[in-house]
Amino acid sequence: MPLLTSDQIQKELADLKGWQLDGKEVKKTFEFADFVHAMGFSQSVALLAEKANHHPDIDIRWNKVTIALSTHSAGGLTEKDFNLAKAIERL
């Protein structure tokens, strides 16, 4: 899968509220009422990621979950990252 250009990345980010470029990753922190809801969200992300065969970095801090996406095998951001980000947004 080819890497996206800077312009393509910016176009994709414009459609994703709260996601930010951080080096070769896109990240977003989601906040929940408590730990149980944060864990439930993380489990839902895990199921989406497994189905897409594209696995994000997930950092859980009590009621906050940070998702970081990058296509490591390609060395940066690809359509796979933004497709998964959009699926996560629909949760």
C-alpha positions in Angstrom: 0.0 0.0 0.0 1.5 3.4 -1.0 2.3 6.1 1.4 0.0 9.2 1.3 1.4 12.6 0.4 1.3 15.5 2.8 -1.6 17.0 0.9 -3.5 13.7 1.0 -2.9 13.4 4.7 -4.2 16.9 5.4 -7.3 16.2 3.3 -8.0 13.1 5.3 -7.4 14.8 8.6 -9.9 17.6 7.6 -12.6 14.9 7.7 -11.7 13.5 11.1 -12.5 15.7 14.1 -9.9 15.6 16.8 -7.3 13.5 15.0 -3.8 15.0 14.7 -0.7 14.3 12.8 2.2 13.3 15.1 5.3 12.4 13.0 4.4 9.3 10.9 1.2 8.7 12.9 -2.3 10.1 13.4 -3.6 10.2 17.0 -6.7 10.9 18.9 -7.5 10.7 22.6 -11.1 9.7 23.5 -12.4 10.5 27.0 -15.1 8.4 28.8 -17.0 8.5 32.0 -14.9 5.9 33.7 -12.4 3.0 33.3 -15.1 0.4 32.4 -16.3 2.6 29.4 -12.8 3.2 28.3 -12.1 -0.5 28.3 -15.3 -1.3 26.4 -14.3 1.2 23.7 -10.8 -0.3 23.5 -12.4 -3.8 23.0 -14.5 -2.4 20.2 -11.5 -0.9 18.6 -9.7 -4.2 18.9 -12.5 -6.0 17.1 -12.4 -3.4 14.3 -8.7 -3.6 14.0 -8.7 -7.4 13.9 -11.3 -7.4 11.2 -9.2 -4.9 9.2 -6.0 -6.7 9.9 -4.6 -3.3 10.9 -3.6 -2.9 14.6 -3.2 0.5 16.2 -1.2 1.4 19.3 -3.7 1.8 22.1 -2.8 3.6 25.4 -5.4 3.4 28.2 -5.2 5.8 31.1 -8.2 5.3 33.5 -10.9 7.1 31.4 -8.8 8.1 28.4 -7.9 6.0 25.4 -5.4 7.3 22.9 -5.3 5.6 19.5 -2.3 6.0 17.3 -2.4 4.7 13.7 0.4 4.1 11.2 1.2 1.5 8.6 4.5 0.3 10.0 5.1 -2.0 7.1 4.9 0.9 4.7 6.9 3.3 7.0 4.1 5.9 7.4 0.5 6.7 6.7 -1.6 4.9 4.1 -5.3 4.7 3.3 -5.5 1.8 5.8 -4.9 4.2 8.7 -7.6 6.6 7.7 -10.1 3.9 6.9 -9.6 2.5 10.4 -9.8 6.0 11.9 -13.2 6.5 10.2 -14.4 3.2 11.4 -13.4 4.1 15.0 -15.2 7.4 14.7 -18.4 5.4 13.9 -18.2 3.5 17.2 
